[in-house]
Each structure stands twice: as C-alpha cells, then as structure tokens.
Amino acid sequence: MSLEKYRKMIEDIDIKMMDLFEKRMQVSLLIGKYKKDHQLPILDNSREIEILNKRKQQLNNDELWPHYESFIKEIMRLSKEYQK
C-alpha cells in the first residue's frame, strides 16, 4: 500500500473521530446542565477512575494503553472545561 493510501485511511478515521468528539461534547453539555441543576460538582474523581479502569480492560493492549490513557484523560479534561 502507498503512503498516500495510509494517509487517506488516517484522514477517514480522523473525520469519524471528529464526529464522535462533537457528539461527546454535546452530551457533556447535557451532563453539565444536569449537574448544575442538581448542585453536583463537575469533577467526579471516582467516576473518572472507573472509566479509566473499564477502558483499560476493554482495550486490553498494554503497549497502547499509556497512549490511550493520555487520550481519554485529555477528552475528559476538555469535557469538564466545556461543561463549565
């Protein structure tokens, strides 16, 4: 396969990830509104730990895990920032 084809594959994946990111942030706003309406804090450390543990089991790839962990932590950080 050529480099151009690999790049096209990445581009297609990025577009799908962008769509999912937008959807995730829309739901994050709904969560933020719910938390505000119910006087709940934006940060829930136990929930984040639960998510990370679950994702690690689901990924089941020790080589990729540190990278995915960074990725999902950044997404969670952006979601909290957007909720504010």
Distance bins in CASP14 RR format, pairs under 12 A and 6 or more apart:
PFRMAT RR
TARGET T0000
AUTHOR 0000-0000-0000
RMODE 2
METHOD distances of the structure
MODEL  1
1 7 0 0 0 0 0 1 0 0 0 0 0
1 8 0 0 0 0 1 0 0 0 0 0 0
1 9 0 0 0 0 1 0 0 0 0 0 0
2 8 0 0 0 0 1 0 0 0 0 0 0
2 9 0 0 0 0 0 1 0 0 0 0 0
3 9 0 0 0 0 0 1 0 0 0 0 0
3 10 0 0 0 0 0 1 0 0 0 0 0
4 10 0 0 0 0 0 1 0 0 0 0 0
4 11 0 0 0 0 0 1 0 0 0 0 0
5 11 0 0 0 0 0 1 0 0 0 0 0
5 12 0 0 0 0 0 1 0 0 0 0 0
6 12 0 0 0 0 0 1 0 0 0 0 0
6 13 0 0 0 0 0 1 0 0 0 0 0
7 13 0 0 0 0 0 1 0 0 0 0 0
7 14 0 0 0 0 0 1 0 0 0 0 0
8 14 0 0 0 0 0 1 0 0 0 0 0
8 15 0 0 0 0 0 1 0 0 0 0 0
9 15 0 0 0 0 0 1 0 0 0 0 0
9 16 0 0 0 0 0 1 0 0 0 0 0
10 16 0 0 0 0 0 1 0 0 0 0 0
10 17 0 0 0 0 0 1 0 0 0 0 0
11 17 0 0 0 0 0 1 0 0 0 0 0
11 18 0 0 0 0 0 1 0 0 0 0 0
12 18 0 0 0 0 0 1 0 0 0 0 0
12 19 0 0 0 0 0 1 0 0 0 0 0
13 19 0 0 0 0 0 1 0 0 0 0 0
13 20 0 0 0 0 0 1 0 0 0 0 0
14 20 0 0 0 0 0 1 0 0 0 0 0
14 21 0 0 0 0 1 0 0 0 0 0 0
15 21 0 0 0 0 0 1 0 0 0 0 0
15 22 0 0 0 0 0 1 0 0 0 0 0
16 22 0 0 0 0 0 1 0 0 0 0 0
16 23 0 0 0 0 0 1 0 0 0 0 0
17 23 0 0 0 0 0 1 0 0 0 0 0
17 24 0 0 0 0 1 0 0 0 0 0 0
17 71 0 0 0 0 1 0 0 0 0 0 0
17 75 0 0 0 0 0 1 0 0 0 0 0
18 24 0 0 0 0 0 1 0 0 0 0 0
18 25 0 0 0 0 0 1 0 0 0 0 0
19 25 0 0 0 0 0 1 0 0 0 0 0
19 26 0 0 0 0 0 1 0 0 0 0 0
20 26 0 0 0 0 0 1 0 0 0 0 0
20 27 0 0 0 0 0 1 0 0 0 0 0
20 75 0 0 0 0 1 0 0 0 0 0 0
21 27 0 0 0 0 0 1 0 0 0 0 0
21 28 0 0 0 0 0 1 0 0 0 0 0
21 71 0 0 0 0 0 1 0 0 0 0 0
21 72 0 0 0 0 0 1 0 0 0 0 0
21 74 0 0 0 0 0 1 0 0 0 0 0
21 75 1 0 0 1 0 0 0 0 0 0 0
21 78 0 0 0 0 1 0 0 0 0 0 0
21 79 0 0 0 0 1 0 0 0 0 0 0
21 82 0 0 0 0 0 1 0 0 0 0 0
22 28 0 0 0 0 0 1 0 0 0 0 0
22 29 0 0 0 0 0 1 0 0 0 0 0
22 78 0 0 0 0 0 1 0 0 0 0 0
22 82 0 0 0 0 0 1 0 0 0 0 0
23 29 0 0 0 0 0 1 0 0 0 0 0
23 30 0 0 0 0 0 1 0 0 0 0 0
23 79 0 0 0 0 0 1 0 0 0 0 0
24 30 0 0 0 0 0 1 0 0 0 0 0
24 31 0 0 0 0 0 1 0 0 0 0 0
24 72 0 0 0 0 0 1 0 0 0 0 0
24 75 1 0 0 1 0 0 0 0 0 0 0
24 76 0 0 0 0 1 0 0 0 0 0 0
24 78 0 0 0 0 1 0 0 0 0 0 0
24 79 1 0 0 1 0 0 0 0 0 0 0
24 82 0 0 0 0 1 0 0 0 0 0 0
24 83 0 0 0 0 0 1 0 0 0 0 0
25 31 0 0 0 0 0 1 0 0 0 0 0
25 32 0 0 0 0 0 1 0 0 0 0 0
25 75 0 0 0 0 1 0 0 0 0 0 0
25 76 0 0 0 0 0 1 0 0 0 0 0
25 78 1 0 0 1 0 0 0 0 0 0 0
25 79 1 0 0 1 0 0 0 0 0 0 0
25 80 0 0 0 0 0 1 0 0 0 0 0
25 81 0 0 0 0 0 1 0 0 0 0 0
25 82 1 0 1 0 0 0 0 0 0 0 0
25 83 0 0 0 0 1 0 0 0 0 0 0
26 32 0 0 0 0 0 1 0 0 0 0 0
26 33 0 0 0 0 0 1 0 0 0 0 0
26 79 0 0 0 0 0 1 0 0 0 0 0
26 82 0 0 0 0 1 0 0 0 0 0 0
26 83 0 0 0 0 0 1 0 0 0 0 0
27 33 0 0 0 0 0 1 0 0 0 0 0
27 34 0 0 0 0 0 1 0 0 0 0 0
27 75 0 0 0 0 0 1 0 0 0 0 0
27 79 0 0 0 0 1 0 0 0 0 0 0
27 82 0 0 0 0 0 1 0 0 0 0 0
27 83 0 0 0 0 0 1 0 0 0 0 0
28 34 0 0 0 0 0 1 0 0 0 0 0
28 35 0 0 0 0 0 1 0 0 0 0 0
28 42 0 0 0 0 1 0 0 0 0 0 0
28 75 0 0 0 0 1 0 0 0 0 0 0
28 76 0 0 0 0 1 0 0 0 0 0 0
28 77 0 0 0 0 0 1 0 0 0 0 0
28 78 0 0 0 0 1 0 0 0 0 0 0
28 79 1 1 0 0 0 0 0 0 0 0 0
28 80 1 0 0 1 0 0 0 0 0 0 0
28 81 0 0 0 0 1 0 0 0 0 0 0
28 82 1 0 1 0 0 0 0 0 0 0 0
28 83 1 0 1 0 0 0 0 0 0 0 0
28 84 0 0 0 0 0 1 0 0 0 0 0
29 35 0 0 0 0 0 1 0 0 0 0 0
29 36 0 0 0 0 0 1 0 0 0 0 0
29 42 0 0 0 0 0 1 0 0 0 0 0
29 78 0 0 0 0 0 1 0 0 0 0 0
29 79 0 0 0 0 1 0 0 0 0 0 0
29 80 0 0 0 0 0 1 0 0 0 0 0
29 81 0 0 0 0 0 1 0 0 0 0 0
29 82 1 0 0 1 0 0 0 0 0 0 0
29 83 1 0 0 1 0 0 0 0 0 0 0
29 84 0 0 0 0 0 1 0 0 0 0 0
30 36 0 0 0 0 0 1 0 0 0 0 0
30 37 0 0 0 0 0 1 0 0 0 0 0
30 79 0 0 0 0 0 1 0 0 0 0 0
30 82 0 0 0 0 0 1 0 0 0 0 0
30 83 0 0 0 0 1 0 0 0 0 0 0
31 37 0 0 0 0 0 1 0 0 0 0 0
31 38 0 0 0 0 0 1 0 0 0 0 0
31 40 0 0 0 0 1 0 0 0 0 0 0
31 41 0 0 0 0 0 1 0 0 0 0 0
31 42 0 0 0 0 1 0 0 0 0 0 0
31 43 0 0 0 0 0 1 0 0 0 0 0
31 44 0 0 0 0 1 0 0 0 0 0 0
31 47 0 0 0 0 0 1 0 0 0 0 0
31 76 0 0 0 0 0 1 0 0 0 0 0
31 79 1 0 0 1 0 0 0 0 0 0 0
31 80 0 0 0 0 1 0 0 0 0 0 0
31 82 0 0 0 0 1 0 0 0 0 0 0
31 83 1 0 0 1 0 0 0 0 0 0 0
31 84 0 0 0 0 0 1 0 0 0 0 0
32 38 0 0 0 0 1 0 0 0 0 0 0
32 39 0 0 0 0 0 1 0 0 0 0 0
32 40 0 0 0 0 1 0 0 0 0 0 0
32 41 0 0 0 0 0 1 0 0 0 0 0
32 42 1 0 0 1 0 0 0 0 0 0 0
32 43 0 0 0 0 0 1 0 0 0 0 0
32 44 0 0 0 0 0 1 0 0 0 0 0
32 79 0 0 0 0 1 0 0 0 0 0 0
32 80 0 0 0 0 1 0 0 0 0 0 0
32 81 0 0 0 0 0 1 0 0 0 0 0
32 82 0 0 0 0 1 0 0 0 0 0 0
32 83 1 1 0 0 0 0 0 0 0 0 0
32 84 0 0 0 0 1 0 0 0 0 0 0
33 40 0 0 0 0 0 1 0 0 0 0 0
33 42 0 0 0 0 0 1 0 0 0 0 0
33 82 0 0 0 0 0 1 0 0 0 0 0
33 83 0 0 0 0 1 0 0 0 0 0 0
33 84 0 0 0 0 0 1 0 0 0 0 0
34 40 1 0 0 1 0 0 0 0 0 0 0
34 42 0 0 0 0 0 1 0 0 0 0 0
34 83 0 0 0 0 1 0 0 0 0 0 0
35 41 1 0 0 1 0 0 0 0 0 0 0
35 42 1 0 0 1 0 0 0 0 0 0 0
35 43 0 0 0 0 1 0 0 0 0 0 0
35 44 0 0 0 0 1 0 0 0 0 0 0
35 47 0 0 0 0 0 1 0 0 0 0 0
35 79 0 0 0 0 0 1 0 0 0 0 0
35 80 0 0 0 0 0 1 0 0 0 0 0
35 83 1 0 0 1 0 0 0 0 0 0 0
35 84 0 0 0 0 0 1 0 0 0 0 0
36 42 0 0 0 0 1 0 0 0 0 0 0
36 83 0 0 0 0 1 0 0 0 0 0 0
36 84 0 0 0 0 1 0 0 0 0 0 0
40 47 0 0 0 0 0 1 0 0 0 0 0
40 83 0 0 0 0 0 1 0 0 0 0 0
41 47 0 0 0 0 0 1 0 0 0 0 0
41 80 0 0 0 0 1 0 0 0 0 0 0
41 83 0 0 0 0 0 1 0 0 0 0 0
41 84 0 0 0 0 0 1 0 0 0 0 0
42 48 0 0 0 0 0 1 0 0 0 0 0
42 76 0 0 0 0 0 1 0 0 0 0 0
42 77 0 0 0 0 0 1 0 0 0 0 0
42 79 0 0 0 0 1 0 0 0 0 0 0
42 80 1 0 1 0 0 0 0 0 0 0 0
42 81 0 0 0 0 1 0 0 0 0 0 0
42 82 0 0 0 0 1 0 0 0 0 0 0
42 83 1 0 1 0 0 0 0 0 0 0 0
42 84 1 0 0 1 0 0 0 0 0 0 0
43 49 0 0 0 0 0 1 0 0 0 0 0
43 76 0 0 0 0 1 0 0 0 0 0 0
43 77 0 0 0 0 0 1 0 0 0 0 0
43 79 0 0 0 0 0 1 0 0 0 0 0
43 80 1 0 0 1 0 0 0 0 0 0 0
43 81 0 0 0 0 0 1 0 0 0 0 0
43 83 0 0 0 0 1 0 0 0 0 0 0
43 84 0 0 0 0 0 1 0 0 0 0 0
44 50 0 0 0 0 1 0 0 0 0 0 0
44 51 0 0 0 0 1 0 0 0 0 0 0
44 76 0 0 0 0 0 1 0 0 0 0 0
44 79 0 0 0 0 0 1 0 0 0 0 0
44 80 0 0 0 0 1 0 0 0 0 0 0
44 83 0 0 0 0 0 1 0 0 0 0 0
45 51 0 0 0 0 0 1 0 0 0 0 0
45 52 0 0 0 0 0 1 0 0 0 0 0
45 76 0 0 0 0 0 1 0 0 0 0 0
45 80 0 0 0 0 0 1 0 0 0 0 0
46 52 0 0 0 0 0 1 0 0 0 0 0
46 53 0 0 0 0 0 1 0 0 0 0 0
47 53 0 0 0 0 0 1 0 0 0 0 0
47 54 0 0 0 0 0 1 0 0 0 0 0
47 76 0 0 0 0 1 0 0 0 0 0 0
47 79 0 0 0 0 0 1 0 0 0 0 0
47 80 0 0 0 0 0 1 0 0 0 0 0
48 54 0 0 0 0 0 1 0 0 0 0 0
48 55 0 0 0 0 0 1 0 0 0 0 0
48 69 0 0 0 0 0 1 0 0 0 0 0
48 72 0 0 0 0 1 0 0 0 0 0 0
48 73 0 0 0 0 1 0 0 0 0 0 0
48 75 0 0 0 0 0 1 0 0 0 0 0
48 76 1 0 1 0 0 0 0 0 0 0 0
48 77 0 0 0 0 1 0 0 0 0 0 0
48 79 0 0 0 0 0 1 0 0 0 0 0
48 80 0 0 0 0 1 0 0 0 0 0 0
49 55 0 0 0 0 0 1 0 0 0 0 0
49 56 0 0 0 0 0 1 0 0 0 0 0
49 69 0 0 0 0 0 1 0 0 0 0 0
49 72 0 0 0 0 0 1 0 0 0 0 0
49 73 0 0 0 0 0 1 0 0 0 0 0
49 76 0 0 0 0 0 1 0 0 0 0 0
50 56 0 0 0 0 0 1 0 0 0 0 0
50 57 0 0 0 0 0 1 0 0 0 0 0
50 76 0 0 0 0 0 1 0 0 0 0 0
51 57 0 0 0 0 0 1 0 0 0 0 0
51 58 0 0 0 0 0 1 0 0 0 0 0
51 68 0 0 0 0 0 1 0 0 0 0 0
51 69 0 0 0 0 0 1 0 0 0 0 0
51 72 1 0 0 1 0 0 0 0 0 0 0
51 73 0 0 0 0 1 0 0 0 0 0 0
51 75 0 0 0 0 0 1 0 0 0 0 0
51 76 1 0 0 1 0 0 0 0 0 0 0
51 79 0 0 0 0 0 1 0 0 0 0 0
52 58 0 0 0 0 0 1 0 0 0 0 0
52 59 0 0 0 0 0 1 0 0 0 0 0
52 65 0 0 0 0 1 0 0 0 0 0 0
52 66 0 0 0 0 0 1 0 0 0 0 0
52 68 0 0 0 0 1 0 0 0 0 0 0
52 69 1 0 0 1 0 0 0 0 0 0 0
52 70 0 0 0 0 0 1 0 0 0 0 0
52 71 0 0 0 0 0 1 0 0 0 0 0
52 72 1 0 0 1 0 0 0 0 0 0 0
52 73 1 0 0 1 0 0 0 0 0 0 0
52 75 0 0 0 0 0 1 0 0 0 0 0
52 76 0 0 0 0 1 0 0 0 0 0 0
53 59 0 0 0 0 0 1 0 0 0 0 0
53 65 0 0 0 0 0 1 0 0 0 0 0
53 69 0 0 0 0 0 1 0 0 0 0 0
53 72 0 0 0 0 0 1 0 0 0 0 0
54 60 0 0 0 0 0 1 0 0 0 0 0
54 72 0 0 0 0 0 1 0 0 0 0 0
55 61 0 0 0 0 0 1 0 0 0 0 0
55 64 0 0 0 0 0 1 0 0 0 0 0
55 65 0 0 0 0 1 0 0 0 0 0 0
55 68 1 0 0 1 0 0 0 0 0 0 0
55 69 1 0 0 1 0 0 0 0 0 0 0
55 70 0 0 0 0 0 1 0 0 0 0 0
55 71 0 0 0 0 1 0 0 0 0 0 0
55 72 1 0 1 0 0 0 0 0 0 0 0
55 73 0 0 0 0 0 1 0 0 0 0 0
55 75 0 0 0 0 0 1 0 0 0 0 0
55 76 0 0 0 0 0 1 0 0 0 0 0
56 62 0 0 0 0 1 0 0 0 0 0 0
56 64 0 0 0 0 0 1 0 0 0 0 0
56 65 1 0 1 0 0 0 0 0 0 0 0
56 66 0 0 0 0 0 1 0 0 0 0 0
56 68 0 0 0 0 1 0 0 0 0 0 0
56 69 1 0 0 1 0 0 0 0 0 0 0
56 72 0 0 0 0 1 0 0 0 0 0 0
57 65 0 0 0 0 0 1 0 0 0 0 0
57 68 0 0 0 0 0 1 0 0 0 0 0
58 64 0 0 0 0 0 1 0 0 0 0 0
58 65 0 0 0 0 0 1 0 0 0 0 0
58 68 0 0 0 0 1 0 0 0 0 0 0
58 72 0 0 0 0 0 1 0 0 0 0 0
59 65 1 0 1 0 0 0 0 0 0 0 0
59 66 0 0 0 0 0 1 0 0 0 0 0
59 67 0 0 0 0 1 0 0 0 0 0 0
59 68 1 0 1 0 0 0 0 0 0 0 0
59 69 0 0 0 0 1 0 0 0 0 0 0
59 71 0 0 0 0 0 1 0 0 0 0 0
59 72 0 0 0 0 1 0 0 0 0 0 0
60 68 0 0 0 0 0 1 0 0 0 0 0
61 67 0 0 0 0 1 0 0 0 0 0 0
61 68 1 0 0 1 0 0 0 0 0 0 0
61 69 0 0 0 0 0 1 0 0 0 0 0
62 68 0 0 0 0 0 1 0 0 0 0 0
62 69 0 0 0 0 0 1 0 0 0 0 0
64 70 0 0 0 0 0 1 0 0 0 0 0
64 71 0 0 0 0 1 0 0 0 0 0 0
64 72 0 0 0 0 0 1 0 0 0 0 0
65 71 0 0 0 0 0 1 0 0 0 0 0
65 72 0 0 0 0 0 1 0 0 0 0 0
65 73 0 0 0 0 0 1 0 0 0 0 0
66 72 0 0 0 0 0 1 0 0 0 0 0
66 73 0 0 0 0 0 1 0 0 0 0 0
67 73 0 0 0 0 0 1 0 0 0 0 0
67 74 0 0 0 0 0 1 0 0 0 0 0
68 74 0 0 0 0 0 1 0 0 0 0 0
68 75 0 0 0 0 0 1 0 0 0 0 0
69 75 0 0 0 0 0 1 0 0 0 0 0
69 76 0 0 0 0 0 1 0 0 0 0 0
70 76 0 0 0 0 0 1 0 0 0 0 0
70 77 0 0 0 0 0 1 0 0 0 0 0
71 77 0 0 0 0 0 1 0 0 0 0 0
71 78 0 0 0 0 0 1 0 0 0 0 0
72 78 0 0 0 0 0 1 0 0 0 0 0
72 79 0 0 0 0 0 1 0 0 0 0 0
73 79 0 0 0 0 0 1 0 0 0 0 0
73 80 0 0 0 0 0 1 0 0 0 0 0
74 80 0 0 0 0 0 1 0 0 0 0 0
74 81 0 0 0 0 0 1 0 0 0 0 0
75 81 0 0 0 0 0 1 0 0 0 0 0
75 82 0 0 0 0 0 1 0 0 0 0 0
76 82 0 0 0 0 0 1 0 0 0 0 0
76 83 0 0 0 0 0 1 0 0 0 0 0
77 83 0 0 0 0 0 1 0 0 0 0 0
77 84 0 0 0 0 0 1 0 0 0 0 0
78 84 0 0 0 0 0 1 0 0 0 0 0
END
